[in-house]
Amino acid sequence: MEHSTSATATATASAPAPSSTPGPDVVLVNLRAAVDDFLATPASLRCDPETIIFMEREMNRMSYGMSESVAEFDQWREWGHDGALSATAWIDTLCHLPKKEARAQLRRGKALPGLPLAAEAWRKGDIGPAQVDVLIKAKRPVTEDALAGAEDYLVQAGIDMKFAAFCGVVAYWEQMADQDGTDEAALAREARRDAYLVPSPDGYLGKMNFDVIGGAIVANELKRIEDELFEADWAEAKERLGRDPHVDDLRRTPAQRRADAMIEMAVRSASTPAGAQRPEPLFSVLIGYPTLWGAISQLKQGPVVAPGSLIDWLDEATFERIIFGPDKRGECSKTARFFTGATRRVIETRDLECQHEFCDLSAEKCQIDHIVPFSEGGLTEQSNAQVLCGPHNRMRQQRPPPDG
């Protein structure tokens, strides 16, 4: 695009000549001038995909330089000249950055020498501070040697994958590198569970913090009731308006429905007759082929779960066993013309979310699409199926515009 080239050129026009190495003051002056030139370009001329990618990569590179500089600043202790007791306190006071972010910058900077491949990828802009934080967290005394051998693979995952998928890869790697440690970490997360609801002048305020399994149980039930309320709101608005409503026509906002769903959970709990049968939670646990020689498992919703954390639920939960072999085929067979029942469930569990590159809608809310259309002889089987949300499924079925 013309405006992309223009914006990129503007951002780099003030770079110093390569024939000599400028001093730090000159570099800062040129950097400020380049930023000024870039910001002087109308936003409408720097909003194309190429420029957004360029900006995000340069932001990553700047964050690398910032962490590197903060680590050096901490080492040279110039912050002490002003009476500050730490570099983060100095940055908090003079740069007005939250101490949490200042500590994160310092932590990343100090970790760079121990993660040379991640540091190089960050310096190039291929990954950002979020990926680096995940790798820093995974580096512990017991995993340090294994991480040195796996760093190339994990960094490449950070470059190639969406952030959530990258986190899953690292979590799997941690289970293989330190099974005891991941089980202990899961127990620690469970120990930190907390929920409170306190009165306030405006009603009640609260907060919830659950481990992976407990959170999944609460979230699934809350979402189920929220969906019921959405259907009721939709039906009411359709009857009131005499047409299919828009989201703005519904009598409750999503936030209000979530709150009402939580209240409904409490009402249903209080209304349960004494002695009623306690429902069993259903765990869909994905088990990869490597589990035959290693510990890998995750809930159907996506979070990786330490196998040891499932033990306490063995007596009161229903476990669904789905094993994926090297060909990604689950232990279900095709049953009908449409993807229904067990066949649909195993495909949802395999794909987890819409398979369009720019979508992450959960599989339960999506459709199962024939990769080779059924009308063209495509079979209703797992190898010919993919999860797509409604809009992306319809987009795929649209015919290309006629030539000319």
C-alpha positions as CSV (number, residue, x, y, z in Angstrom):
1,M,0.0,0.0,0.0
2,E,1.2,3.5,-0.8
3,H,0.4,5.0,2.6
4,S,2.1,2.0,4.3
5,T,5.3,2.7,2.5
6,S,5.0,6.4,3.3
7,A,4.4,5.8,7.0
8,T,7.3,3.4,7.3
9,A,9.6,5.7,5.4
10,T,8.6,8.6,7.6
11,A,9.3,6.6,10.7
12,T,12.9,5.9,9.6
13,A,13.8,9.0,7.7
14,S,15.7,10.6,10.6
15,A,18.0,7.6,11.2
16,P,21.7,8.5,11.4
17,A,24.0,7.7,8.6
18,P,25.7,4.3,9.0
19,S,29.2,5.7,8.3
20,S,29.7,6.7,12.0
21,T,28.3,5.6,15.3
22,P,26.5,8.5,17.0
23,G,26.7,9.2,20.7
24,P,23.8,8.3,23.0
25,D,22.5,11.9,23.1
26,V,22.3,12.0,19.3
27,V,20.5,8.7,19.2
28,L,17.9,9.9,21.6
29,V,17.4,13.1,19.7
30,N,17.0,11.2,16.4
31,L,14.6,8.8,18.1
32,R,12.4,11.6,19.3
33,A,12.5,13.2,15.9
34,A,11.5,10.0,14.2
35,V,8.6,9.5,16.7
36,D,7.5,13.1,16.1
37,D,7.6,12.6,12.4
38,F,5.6,9.4,12.7
39,L,3.0,10.9,14.9
40,A,2.7,13.9,12.6
41,T,1.5,11.5,9.9
42,P,-2.3,11.4,10.0
43,A,-3.6,8.2,11.6
44,S,-5.6,7.5,8.5
45,L,-2.3,7.0,6.7
46,R,-0.8,4.7,9.2
47,C,-3.7,2.4,9.9
48,D,-3.2,-0.3,7.2
49,P,-2.2,-3.9,8.1
50,E,1.5,-3.5,7.1
51,T,2.0,-0.4,9.3
52,I,0.2,-2.0,12.2
53,I,2.5,-5.0,12.0
54,F,5.5,-2.7,11.6
55,M,4.5,-0.6,14.7
56,E,3.8,-3.7,16.9
57,R,7.3,-5.2,16.0
58,E,9.0,-1.9,16.7
59,M,7.1,-1.6,20.0
60,N,8.5,-5.1,20.9
61,R,12.0,-3.9,20.0
62,M,11.6,-0.8,22.1
63,S,10.4,-2.8,25.1
64,Y,13.5,-5.0,24.7
65,G,15.7,-1.9,24.8
66,M,13.8,-0.5,27.8
67,S,14.2,-3.7,29.9
68,E,17.9,-3.9,28.9
69,S,18.4,-0.3,30.0
70,V,16.5,-0.7,33.2
71,A,18.6,-3.7,34.2
72,E,21.8,-1.7,33.6
73,F,20.3,1.3,35.4
74,D,19.7,-1.0,38.4
75,Q,23.2,-2.4,38.3
76,W,24.9,1.1,38.2
77,R,22.7,2.3,41.1
78,E,22.4,5.8,39.9
79,W,18.9,5.9,41.3
80,G,20.5,6.1,44.8
81,H,21.8,9.6,44.1
82,D,18.2,10.9,44.5
83,G,17.7,8.9,47.8
84,A,15.6,6.2,46.2
85,L,15.9,2.8,47.7
86,S,15.5,0.8,44.5
87,A,15.4,1.4,40.8
88,T,11.7,0.5,40.7
89,A,10.9,3.1,43.3
90,W,12.8,5.7,41.3
91,I,11.0,4.8,38.1
92,D,7.6,4.8,39.9
93,T,8.3,8.3,41.2
94,L,9.9,10.0,38.2
95,C,8.4,8.0,35.3
96,H,4.9,7.5,36.9
97,L,5.0,3.9,36.0
98,P,3.3,1.4,38.3
99,K,5.8,-0.4,40.4
100,K,4.5,-3.8,39.1
101,E,5.4,-2.8,35.5
102,A,8.8,-1.3,36.6
103,R,9.6,-4.6,38.4
104,A,8.6,-6.5,35.3
105,Q,10.9,-4.5,33.1
106,L,13.8,-5.1,35.6
107,R,13.0,-8.8,35.8
108,R,13.0,-9.2,32.1
109,G,16.2,-7.3,31.7
110,K,18.0,-9.4,34.3
111,A,16.7,-12.6,32.6
112,L,18.0,-11.8,29.2
113,P,21.5,-13.3,29.5
114,G,20.0,-16.6,30.6
115,L,17.5,-16.8,27.7
116,P,19.8,-15.8,24.7
117,L,17.5,-17.1,22.0
118,A,14.4,-15.5,23.5
119,A,16.4,-12.2,23.9
120,E,17.4,-12.3,20.2
121,A,13.9,-12.9,19.1
122,W,12.7,-10.1,21.3
123,R,15.4,-7.8,20.0
124,K,14.2,-8.5,16.5
125,G,10.6,-7.8,17.4
126,D,9.5,-11.4,16.6
127,I,8.1,-11.9,20.2
128,G,7.2,-9.4,22.9
129,P,7.4,-9.1,26.7
130,A,4.4,-11.3,27.2
131,Q,6.1,-14.3,25.6
132,V,9.3,-13.5,27.5
133,D,7.4,-13.4,30.8
134,V,6.0,-16.9,30.1
135,L,9.5,-18.3,29.5
136,I,10.9,-16.5,32.6
137,K,8.2,-18.1,34.7
138,A,9.0,-21.6,33.2
139,K,12.7,-21.2,34.1
140,R,13.4,-22.7,37.5
141,P,16.4,-24.5,39.0
142,V,14.9,-27.9,38.2
143,T,14.0,-26.9,34.6
144,E,17.0,-24.7,33.8
145,D,19.0,-27.4,32.0
146,A,16.0,-28.7,30.1
147,L,15.0,-25.2,29.0
148,A,18.5,-24.6,27.6
149,G,17.9,-27.5,25.2
150,A,14.3,-26.6,24.4
151,E,14.6,-22.8,24.2
152,D,14.8,-22.8,20.4
153,Y,11.6,-24.9,20.1
154,L,9.7,-22.8,22.6
155,V,10.8,-19.5,21.2
156,Q,9.8,-20.6,17.7
157,A,6.3,-21.5,19.1
158,G,6.1,-18.0,20.5
159,I,6.9,-16.6,17.0
160,D,4.5,-18.8,15.1
161,M,1.5,-19.2,17.5
162,K,-1.2,-17.2,19.0
163,F,-0.3,-16.2,22.6
164,A,-2.8,-18.6,24.2
165,A,-1.6,-21.6,22.1
166,F,2.0,-20.7,23.0
167,C,1.2,-20.7,26.7
168,G,-0.3,-24.2,26.2
169,V,2.9,-25.4,24.6
170,V,5.0,-24.0,27.4
171,A,2.7,-25.6,30.0
172,Y,3.0,-29.0,28.3
173,W,6.8,-28.6,28.2
174,E,6.8,-27.8,31.9
175,Q,4.8,-31.0,32.7
176,M,7.4,-33.0,30.9
177,A,10.4,-31.2,32.4
178,D,9.1,-31.1,36.0
179,Q,6.1,-33.2,36.6
180,D,6.4,-33.0,40.4
181,G,6.8,-29.2,40.2
182,T,3.7,-28.7,38.1
183,D,1.6,-30.9,40.5
184,E,2.9,-28.8,43.4
185,A,2.1,-25.6,41.5
186,A,-1.4,-26.9,40.9
187,L,-1.8,-27.6,44.6
188,A,-0.6,-24.1,45.4
189,R,-3.1,-22.6,43.0
190,E,-5.8,-24.6,44.6
191,A,-4.7,-23.4,48.1
192,R,-5.0,-19.8,46.9
193,R,-8.7,-20.2,46.0
194,D,-10.8,-17.4,47.4
195,A,-14.2,-15.9,47.0
196,Y,-15.8,-13.0,48.9
197,L,-18.9,-10.9,48.7
198,V,-19.2,-7.9,50.9
199,P,-21.9,-5.2,51.3
200,S,-21.1,-1.7,50.1
201,P,-23.0,1.6,49.8
202,D,-24.0,0.7,46.3
203,G,-24.9,-3.0,46.9
204,Y,-22.5,-5.8,47.1
205,L,-18.9,-6.1,45.8
206,G,-16.9,-9.3,45.4
207,K,-14.1,-11.2,43.8
208,M,-13.5,-14.9,42.9
209,N,-10.2,-16.7,42.4
210,F,-10.4,-20.5,41.6
211,D,-8.0,-23.1,40.5
212,V,-8.3,-24.5,36.9
213,I,-10.8,-27.3,37.7
214,G,-13.0,-25.4,40.2
215,G,-13.1,-22.4,38.0
216,A,-14.2,-24.5,35.0
217,I,-17.1,-26.0,37.0
218,V,-18.3,-22.5,38.1
219,A,-17.7,-20.9,34.7
220,N,-19.5,-23.7,32.8
221,E,-22.6,-23.5,35.0
222,L,-22.6,-19.7,35.0
223,K,-22.3,-19.7,31.2
224,R,-25.1,-22.3,30.9
225,I,-27.5,-20.1,32.9
226,E,-26.3,-17.0,31.1
227,D,-27.2,-18.6,27.8
228,E,-30.7,-19.5,29.1
229,L,-31.2,-15.8,30.1
230,F,-30.0,-14.7,26.6
231,E,-32.5,-16.9,24.9
232,A,-35.3,-15.6,27.1
233,D,-34.2,-12.0,26.4
234,W,-34.1,-12.7,22.7
235,A,-37.6,-14.2,22.7
236,E,-39.0,-11.4,24.7
237,A,-37.5,-8.7,22.4
238,K,-38.6,-10.6,19.3
239,E,-42.2,-10.7,20.6
240,R,-42.1,-7.1,21.6
241,L,-40.7,-5.8,18.4
242,G,-42.2,-8.2,15.9
243,R,-38.8,-8.9,14.3
244,D,-35.5,-10.4,15.0
245,P,-33.9,-8.1,17.5
246,H,-30.5,-6.5,17.6
247,V,-28.3,-7.0,20.6
248,D,-29.0,-3.4,21.7
249,D,-32.7,-4.3,21.7
250,L,-32.4,-6.8,24.5
251,R,-33.5,-5.7,28.0
252,R,-30.3,-6.7,29.7
253,T,-26.6,-6.1,28.9
254,P,-24.2,-9.0,28.9
255,A,-22.8,-7.8,32.3
256,Q,-26.3,-7.7,33.7
257,R,-27.1,-11.2,32.4
258,R,-23.9,-12.5,34.1
259,A,-24.9,-11.0,37.4
260,D,-28.4,-12.3,37.1
261,A,-27.0,-15.8,36.2
262,M,-25.0,-15.7,39.4
263,I,-28.1,-14.9,41.4
264,E,-30.0,-17.6,39.6
265,M,-27.3,-20.1,40.6
266,A,-27.9,-19.2,44.2
267,V,-31.6,-19.4,43.9
268,R,-31.5,-22.8,42.3
269,S,-29.1,-24.0,45.0
270,A,-31.4,-22.8,47.8
271,S,-34.4,-24.4,46.0
272,T,-32.8,-27.9,45.7
273,P,-34.8,-30.3,47.8
274,A,-33.0,-32.0,50.7
275,G,-31.6,-35.3,49.6
276,A,-31.6,-34.5,45.9
277,Q,-29.0,-36.2,43.8
278,R,-25.8,-34.1,43.5
279,P,-25.0,-33.6,39.8
280,E,-21.6,-35.0,38.7
281,P,-19.3,-32.6,36.9
282,L,-18.2,-33.9,33.5
283,F,-14.5,-33.5,32.7
284,S,-13.5,-33.7,29.1
285,V,-9.8,-34.4,29.5
286,L,-7.7,-34.3,26.3
287,I,-4.9,-36.9,26.3
288,G,-2.2,-36.7,23.6
289,Y,-0.4,-39.6,22.2
290,P,2.8,-38.7,24.1
291,T,0.8,-39.4,27.3
292,L,1.6,-43.1,26.8
293,W,5.1,-42.1,27.9
294,G,4.6,-38.7,29.6
295,A,2.0,-36.7,31.5
296,I,0.0,-34.4,29.3
297,S,-3.6,-33.4,29.9
298,Q,-5.8,-30.4,29.5
299,L,-9.5,-29.6,30.0
300,K,-11.7,-29.3,27.0
301,Q,-12.0,-25.5,27.6
302,G,-8.2,-25.3,26.9
303,P,-6.3,-24.8,30.2
304,V,-3.5,-27.3,30.7
305,V,-4.1,-29.2,34.0
306,A,-1.6,-31.1,36.0
307,P,-2.7,-34.7,36.1
308,G,-2.3,-34.9,39.9
309,S,-4.9,-32.2,40.4
310,L,-7.5,-34.5,39.0
311,I,-7.1,-37.1,41.7
312,D,-9.4,-35.5,44.2
313,W,-12.3,-35.6,41.7
314,L,-12.1,-39.3,40.8
315,D,-14.9,-40.3,43.2
316,E,-17.4,-37.5,42.3
317,A,-16.9,-36.6,38.7
318,T,-17.6,-38.2,35.3
319,F,-14.5,-38.4,33.1
320,E,-14.7,-38.5,29.4
321,R,-11.8,-40.4,27.8
322,I,-10.7,-39.0,24.4
323,I,-7.3,-40.1,23.1
324,F,-5.8,-38.5,20.1
325,G,-3.2,-40.5,18.2
326,P,-0.6,-39.1,15.7
327,D,-3.4,-38.8,13.1
328,K,-5.5,-36.6,15.4
329,R,-8.3,-39.1,15.2
330,G,-10.3,-39.7,18.4
331,E,-12.0,-42.9,19.6
332,C,-15.3,-42.1,17.9
333,S,-16.8,-43.2,14.6
334,K,-19.1,-41.3,12.2
335,T,-22.7,-41.9,13.0
336,A,-24.9,-39.9,10.7
337,R,-25.1,-37.5,7.8
338,F,-24.5,-34.5,10.1
339,F,-21.9,-34.0,12.7
340,T,-23.9,-34.9,15.8
341,G,-23.5,-36.8,19.1
342,A,-20.1,-38.3,19.9
343,T,-18.7,-37.4,16.5
344,R,-19.4,-33.7,17.0
345,R,-18.1,-33.8,20.6
346,V,-14.8,-35.3,19.7
347,I,-14.3,-32.7,16.9
348,E,-15.1,-29.9,19.3
349,T,-12.6,-31.4,21.8
350,R,-9.9,-31.7,19.1
351,D,-10.2,-28.2,17.6
352,L,-11.3,-26.3,20.8
353,E,-12.2,-23.1,18.9
354,C,-13.0,-21.7,15.5
355,Q,-10.2,-22.7,13.1
356,H,-10.2,-19.4,11.2
357,E,-6.8,-17.7,11.8
358,F,-8.4,-14.6,13.3
359,C,-11.0,-16.2,15.5
360,D,-11.0,-17.9,18.9
361,L,-14.7,-18.4,19.6
362,S,-15.1,-21.6,21.6
363,A,-16.1,-24.8,19.8
364,E,-19.4,-25.1,21.7
365,K,-20.6,-21.9,20.1
366,C,-19.5,-22.9,16.6
367,Q,-20.6,-25.2,13.7
368,I,-18.9,-28.3,12.4
369,D,-18.0,-27.7,8.8
370,H,-17.2,-30.3,6.0
371,I,-13.8,-29.4,4.7
372,V,-14.7,-31.1,1.4
373,P,-18.4,-30.2,1.1
374,F,-20.9,-33.0,1.5
375,S,-22.5,-32.0,-1.8
376,E,-19.2,-32.7,-3.5
377,G,-18.8,-36.2,-1.9
378,G,-17.1,-35.1,1.3
379,L,-17.6,-37.7,4.1
380,T,-19.0,-36.9,7.5
381,E,-16.0,-38.0,9.4
382,Q,-13.4,-36.5,11.7
383,S,-10.7,-36.1,9.0
384,N,-13.1,-34.1,6.9
385,A,-14.3,-31.8,9.7
386,Q,-13.3,-28.5,11.2
387,V,-14.9,-26.2,13.7
388,L,-15.9,-22.8,12.3
389,C,-18.1,-20.1,13.8
390,G,-21.2,-19.1,11.9
391,P,-19.8,-16.0,10.3
392,H,-16.6,-17.7,9.1
393,N,-18.5,-20.8,8.0
394,R,-20.8,-18.6,5.9
395,M,-17.7,-16.6,4.6
396,R,-16.1,-19.9,3.5
397,Q,-19.3,-20.8,1.5
398,Q,-19.5,-17.5,-0.3
399,R,-18.8,-17.7,-4.0
400,P,-15.9,-15.6,-5.3
401,P,-17.0,-12.5,-7.3
402,P,-17.3,-13.1,-11.1
403,D,-14.3,-12.2,-13.2
404,G,-14.3,-8.8,-14.8
